[in-house]
Amino acid sequence: MSDKYAEFVRGPVGGFIAPKVGLPQPTKLERYKKGQPVVDGKAFIGAAPGGRLGESLVAALKSASVEFDYSEPGVAPEGDERYKVLVFDATGITDSTQLEELWRFFHPTIRRVKSCGRVVVLGTQPELTGSAKEATAQRALEGFTRAVGKEIRKGSAVNLVYVAPGAEDQIESTLRFFISPRSAYVSGQVARIVESIGGETPEIDWNMPLAGKVALVTGASRGIGAAISETLARDGAHVVGLDIPPLKDDLEKLMSKLGGSSIVEDITAEEAPKVIADFLDAHHNGVDIVVHNAGVTKDKTLGRMDEDKWSVLMDINLSSEERINDELLARQLVKANGRVICVSSMSGIAGGAGQTNYSTSKAGVIGLVQSTAPEWAKHGVTINAVAPGFIETQMTAAMPLGPREVGRRMNSMQQGGLPVDVAEGIAWYASPASTGLTGNVVRVCGQMLIGA
């Protein structure tokens, strides 16, 4: 469904009226198109004294063919050049008095960020620092990045990446994602990078990072599931799409288009985990990427919700994922340096009126990611989740006008996201180079103003 309001205020008449009466004017977001450069413009990078990521940052930008300028700590860029990307290494900040380094770098540069620009701050996980004061200062980076994300506007995004000591060589995949148009609807988020889970990071073709990989996508035939399938196929994966029997025709049509294959199965059926595992074993000797996307809503306030609306939803959205994971793990069918990726929701973080069942299930998905990450890591596999906010789908198109417009405007981007925005986040997790990402839950919500 198109956003008629956004189209109006971007036009000549609406563009004239909107600023005069204080109406929001969402910027048309730049999204990735296959073959385009990582950054269309120049980056400016800096660091607090004592930062440990300088060499890794420079190497990653050079690998991505990103042109950049660099300043010594506390030195503003010369001239009036504007930048597409700002990156600041804050790992050298070891107590609260040094947080001034943020102001010293960003005060002269933040107004130089171009439309649809990117700001990335690099830090250290507070729990991995050497002192309480350093942990305090590093935790402060979350408030800084979220506030800047709400100030910067014009379609720009601001994110924080915590990099564990010893994981400096793992930043490239995440940096490429956060500075590129792939992260168009991701802002105010925190990603945590640890030392490689799957062993040494392999050499990859960044234009086709999933070449030779097999990806299972549940709920693949429509909406977000279809966008995930298309994006993973674009990046080179053979997609095994799964959906329920009533959607068989849609599923097979899409998989035929993508050169993938199909499993027609209800994931809540008792035999489903075995059917899925047998197919992956027989046809592909296992699987590299598992995307748990299938899900439903059955909204009703708790006092009016019957047991079926609770139990059926919980089985589809959460329990079936556990059973499928258990089967794949027991049979060791997820290959080394493999990926398990779940789709949670903002409702699982902030809750939603009339959605006690859905919010519970999606919070459970977050729990599944965090609780099973150590077990998957023993097998060289990462597990992460995305949590979409307001995404333009058939489901949101059916919402009443008032709630739909609130959902669209109540975020830093002042608009709804697209299914491809969720898919790009999943493709980032799925990359063979994302070996240091596990246990993460990143919102794809345009920095929604509701929730964490």
C-alpha positions in Angstrom: 0.0 0.0 0.0 1.4 3.4 -0.9 1.8 6.2 1.6 -0.5 8.9 0.1 0.4 11.4 2.8 4.1 11.1 2.1 3.5 11.5 -1.6 1.5 14.6 -1.0 4.0 16.4 1.3 6.8 15.6 -1.1 4.9 17.2 -3.9 4.9 20.9 -4.9 1.6 21.8 -3.1 2.1 19.7 0.0 5.8 20.6 0.2 4.8 24.3 0.3 2.0 23.8 2.9 3.6 21.2 5.3 6.4 23.4 6.8 4.0 26.3 7.3 1.6 24.3 9.4 4.2 22.0 11.0 3.3 18.8 9.3 5.9 16.0 9.2 7.8 15.8 5.9 9.3 12.3 5.6 12.4 12.1 3.3 12.2 9.4 0.6 14.6 6.8 1.8 17.5 5.6 -0.3 17.5 1.8 -0.5 20.1 -0.5 -1.9 20.0 -1.5 -5.6 22.2 -4.4 -6.7 25.6 -3.3 -8.0 25.7 0.1 -6.4 28.6 1.2 -4.2 28.5 0.7 -0.4 28.5 4.5 0.0 27.5 7.1 -2.6 29.7 9.8 -1.2 32.5 10.4 1.2 33.0 9.4 4.9 34.6 11.3 7.7 36.1 9.3 10.6 37.5 10.2 13.9 38.4 8.6 17.3 38.8 9.4 21.0 42.4 9.2 22.2 43.4 5.6 22.9 40.8 4.1 20.5 41.6 0.5 19.5 39.6 0.2 16.2 41.4 2.6 14.0 43.3 0.1 11.9 40.3 -2.2 11.5 38.1 0.7 10.6 40.4 2.0 7.9 40.9 -1.5 6.5 37.2 -2.1 6.3 36.5 1.2 4.6 39.3 0.6 2.1 37.9 -2.9 1.4 34.5 -1.4 0.7 36.1 1.2 -1.6 34.7 4.1 0.6 36.6 7.4 0.2 37.1 9.0 3.6 38.8 11.9 5.4 40.2 11.5 8.9 40.7 14.0 11.8 43.0 13.8 14.8 41.1 13.8 18.1 39.4 17.1 18.7 40.2 18.6 15.2 37.3 19.6 13.0 37.3 18.9 9.3 38.5 21.8 7.2 36.3 23.7 4.7 32.6 23.1 4.4 32.4 19.7 2.7 29.4 17.5 3.5 29.6 13.8 4.2 27.5 10.8 3.6 28.9 8.9 6.6 30.4 9.8 10.0 32.2 7.1 12.0 33.6 7.7 15.4 35.7 5.2 17.4 34.7 5.8 21.0 36.6 2.7 22.5 39.2 5.0 24.0 36.7 6.6 26.3 37.4 5.1 29.7 35.5 7.4 32.1 32.6 9.9 32.1 34.9 13.0 31.8 36.1 11.8 28.4 32.5 11.7 27.0 33.3 15.2 25.9 35.1 13.6 23.0 31.7 12.9 21.5 30.9 16.6 21.5 34.3 17.5 20.1 33.9 15.2 17.1 30.2 15.6 16.3 29.5 19.3 17.2 31.3 20.5 14.0 30.3 17.6 11.8 26.7 16.5 12.5 25.2 19.3 10.4 27.4 18.3 7.5 25.7 14.9 7.1 23.9 14.6 3.8 20.3 13.5 3.4 19.9 9.7 4.0 23.3 9.8 5.6 24.8 7.4 8.2 26.3 7.9 11.6 28.1 5.0 13.4 29.6 5.0 16.8 32.0 2.2 17.8 32.4 1.2 21.4 33.1 -1.7 23.8 30.4 -3.8 25.5 30.2 -2.3 29.0 30.4 -5.8 30.6 33.7 -6.4 28.8 35.4 -3.2 30.0 38.2 -3.0 32.6 36.5 -0.9 35.2 33.2 0.4 36.5 34.0 3.9 35.3 34.7 2.6 31.8 31.6 0.5 31.8 29.6 3.6 32.8 31.0 5.7 30.0 30.5 3.0 27.4 26.9 2.5 28.4 26.4 6.2 28.0 27.0 5.8 24.2 23.5 4.2 23.9 21.8 7.3 25.0 24.0 9.5 22.8 23.3 7.6 19.6 19.5 7.3 20.2 19.3 11.0 20.9 21.3 11.9 17.8 19.1 9.6 15.8 16.0 11.6 16.9 17.7 14.9 16.0 19.4 14.2 12.7 16.2 13.6 10.5 16.3 13.8 6.7 16.2 10.1 6.4 19.5 9.6 8.1 20.3 6.8 10.6 22.4 6.6 13.7 23.6 3.3 15.2 26.0 2.0 17.8 28.3 -1.0 17.4 29.9 -2.5 20.5 33.1 -4.5 19.5 34.5 -6.9 22.0 38.3 -6.9 22.7 39.8 -9.4 20.3 36.9 -9.0 17.7 38.4 -6.1 15.9 38.7 -8.1 12.7 35.0 -8.8 12.7 33.7 -5.3 12.1 33.5 -5.2 8.2 30.2 -7.0 7.6 28.4 -4.9 10.2 30.1 -1.6 9.2 29.1 -2.2 5.5 25.5 -2.8 6.6 25.2 0.3 8.8 26.9 2.8 6.4 25.0 1.6 3.3 21.4 2.0 2.0 20.8 -1.6 3.1 20.1 -0.2 6.6 17.6 2.4 5.4 15.0 1.7 8.1 17.4 0.8 11.0 18.3 3.6 13.4 18.9 4.0 17.1 20.1 0.4 17.4 22.9 -1.4 19.2 24.8 -4.3 17.6 27.2 -6.4 19.6 30.2 -8.1 17.9 32.2 -10.8 19.6 35.1 -13.0 18.5 34.3 -15.2 15.6 31.7 -18.0 16.3 32.3 -20.0 13.1 36.1 -20.0 13.0 38.2 -17.9 10.6 36.1 -15.5 8.5 36.0 -16.8 5.0 36.9 -14.9 1.9 33.7 -13.8 0.2 32.5 -12.0 -2.9 30.7 -9.0 -1.4 28.5 -8.7 -4.4 27.3 -12.3 -4.0 28.1 -13.1 -0.4 25.7 -16.1 -0.2 26.8 -17.9 -3.3 26.7 -21.6 -2.7 24.6 -21.3 0.4 21.2 -22.9 1.1 18.7 -20.9 3.0 15.4 -22.2 4.5 12.7 -19.4 4.8 9.4 -20.2 6.5 6.3 -18.3 5.6 8.1 -17.6 2.3 5.3 -17.0 -0.1 4.1 -13.5 0.6 4.9 -10.2 2.3 8.0 -10.1 4.4 8.7 -13.8 3.7 8.8 -13.2 -0.1 11.1 -10.2 0.3 13.4 -12.3 2.5 13.5 -15.0 -0.2 14.1 -12.5 -3.0 16.9 -10.7 -1.1 18.7 -13.9 -0.1 18.4 -15.2 -3.7 19.8 -11.8 -5.0 22.8 -12.4 -2.8 23.4 -15.8 -4.3 21.6 -18.3 -2.0 19.5 -21.2 -3.1 16.2 -20.6 -1.2 14.1 -23.4 0.1 10.8 -21.7 0.7 8.3 -23.2 3.1 4.6 -22.3 3.5 1.2 -23.9 4.3 -0.8 -26.0 1.8 -3.3 -23.2 1.0 -0.4 -21.0 -0.2 1.2 -23.7 -2.3 0.6 -22.0 -5.6 2.0 -18.7 -4.5 5.0 -20.4 -2.9 5.9 -22.6 -6.0 5.5 -19.6 -8.3 7.9 -17.5 -6.3 10.4 -20.4 -5.8 10.3 -21.1 -9.6 11.1 -17.4 -10.3 14.0 -17.5 -7.8 15.4 -20.9 -8.9 14.7 -22.2 -5.4 12.7 -25.2 -4.1 9.6 -25.6 -2.0 8.4 -27.4 1.1 4.6 -27.4 1.5 4.0 -28.0 5.2 2.2 -26.7 8.3 5.0 -26.0 10.7 2.8 -26.8 13.7 2.2 -30.4 12.4 3.7 -33.1 14.5 5.8 -34.4 11.7 6.9 -31.0 10.4 10.4 -30.9 12.0 11.3 -34.3 10.5 9.8 -33.5 7.1 11.9 -30.3 6.9 15.0 -32.0 8.2 14.6 -34.9 5.8 14.2 -32.6 2.8 17.3 -30.5 3.7 19.3 -33.6 4.3 18.3 -35.5 1.2 18.5 -32.5 -1.3 21.2 -30.3 0.2 23.2 -32.3 2.8 22.0 -29.8 5.3 21.4 -26.1 5.4 23.5 -22.9 5.9 20.8 -20.4 6.8 17.5 -20.9 8.7 15.1 -18.0 8.7 12.1 -18.4 11.1 9.7 -15.9 9.5 6.3 -17.6 9.6 3.9 -16.0 12.1 0.3 -14.9 12.6 -1.6 -12.4 14.7 -4.9 -13.2 16.5 -5.7 -9.9 18.3 -8.1 -9.7 21.1 -7.9 -8.2 24.6 -7.0 -10.8 27.2 -10.4 -10.9 28.9 -12.1 -11.6 25.5 -9.5 -14.0 24.1 -10.4 -17.6 23.9 -7.9 -20.4 24.5 -7.6 -21.2 20.7 -6.4 -17.7 19.9 -3.7 -18.1 22.5 -2.5 -21.6 22.0 -2.6 -21.8 18.2 -0.7 -18.5 17.8 1.9 -19.5 20.4 2.5 -22.8 18.6 3.0 -21.1 15.2 5.0 -18.1 16.4 7.3 -19.7 19.0 6.9 -23.4 19.9 7.3 -24.6 16.3 10.5 -22.7 15.9 11.9 -24.5 19.0 10.9 -27.9 17.6 12.5 -27.2 14.2 15.7 -25.9 15.8 15.8 -29.0 18.1 15.5 -31.4 15.1 18.1 -29.6 13.0 20.5 -29.3 16.0 20.1 -33.0 17.0 20.8 -34.1 13.4 23.6 -31.5 13.0 22.1 -30.3 9.8 23.0 -26.6 10.1 26.5 -26.4 8.6 29.6 -24.9 10.1 29.5 -21.1 10.1 25.7 -21.4 9.7 23.0 -18.9 10.6 19.7 -19.2 12.4 17.7 -15.9 12.1 14.4 -15.2 13.8 11.7 -12.6 13.1 10.5 -11.1 16.4 8.5 -7.8 16.6 8.4 -4.4 18.3 5.4 -5.9 20.1 7.8 -8.4 21.8 9.7 -5.4 23.2 7.1 -2.8 24.0 3.9 -4.9 24.2 0.7 -4.1 22.3 -2.8 -3.6 23.5 -5.0 -6.5 22.3 -1.8 -8.4 21.6 -0.9 -10.3 24.8 -0.6 -13.5 22.9 1.4 -12.0 20.0 3.6 -9.9 22.3 4.3 -12.9 24.5 5.3 -15.1 21.5 7.6 -12.4 20.0 9.3 -11.8 23.4 9.7 -15.5 23.5 11.5 -15.4 20.2 13.9 -12.9 21.7 14.4 -15.3 24.6 15.0 -18.2 22.2 17.8 -16.2 20.5 19.5 -15.2 23.7 19.1 -18.5 25.6 20.2 -20.8 22.7 23.1 -18.7 21.4 25.7 -20.5 23.6 24.5 -23.9 22.4 24.5 -23.0 18.7 28.0 -21.5 19.2 29.3 -24.9 20.2 28.5 -26.0 16.6 29.9 -22.9 14.9 26.4 -21.4 14.3 25.1 -17.9 15.1 21.6 -17.0 16.0 20.1 -13.5 15.9 16.8 -11.7 15.4 15.2 -8.7 13.8 12.3 -7.0 15.4 10.2 -5.1 12.8 8.2 -2.0 13.6 5.6 -0.6 11.2 6.2 -2.3 7.9 3.9 -1.7 4.9 2.2 -5.0 4.3 -1.3 -6.4 3.7 -1.7 -6.6 7.4 -0.9 -3.0 8.2 -2.9 -1.8 5.1 -6.0 -3.3 6.8 -5.5 -1.3 9.9 -7.9 1.7 10.6 -6.6 5.0 9.2 -5.9 6.6 12.6 -3.7 3.8 14.1 -2.1 3.3 10.7 -1.0 6.9 10.4 0.3 6.9 14.0 2.3 3.8 13.3 3.8 5.4 10.2 4.7 8.8 11.7 5.8 7.8 15.3 9.4 7.1 14.4 12.5 9.1 13.5 11.9 8.4 9.7 8.3 9.6 9.9 7.2 6.8 7.6 6.6 3.0 7.5 9.2 0.6 6.4 9.1 -1.8 3.5 9.4 -5.6 3.6 12.8 -5.3 2.0 14.1 -3.4 5.0 13.5 -6.5 7.2 15.0 -8.7 4.5 18.2 -6.6 4.3 18.7 -7.0 8.1 18.4 -10.7 7.7 20.8 -10.7 4.8 23.3 -8.9 7.0 23.1 -11.6 9.7 23.2 -14.3 7.0 26.5 -13.2 5.5 29.4 -15.6 6.0 31.4 -12.5 7.2 29.0 -12.0 10.1 30.8 -14.6 12.2 31.0 -12.2 15.2 27.3 -11.5 15.5 25.2 -13.7 17.8 22.5 -13.2 20.4 21.6 -9.8 18.8 18.1 -8.4 18.5 18.1 -5.4 16.1 14.9 -3.4 15.5 13.9 -2.6 11.9 11.5 0.2 12.9 12.9 3.6 11.8 13.7 4.2 15.5 10.1 3.9 16.6 9.4 6.3 19.5 7.6 3.5 21.4 9.6 0.9 23.2 13.3 0.7 24.1 
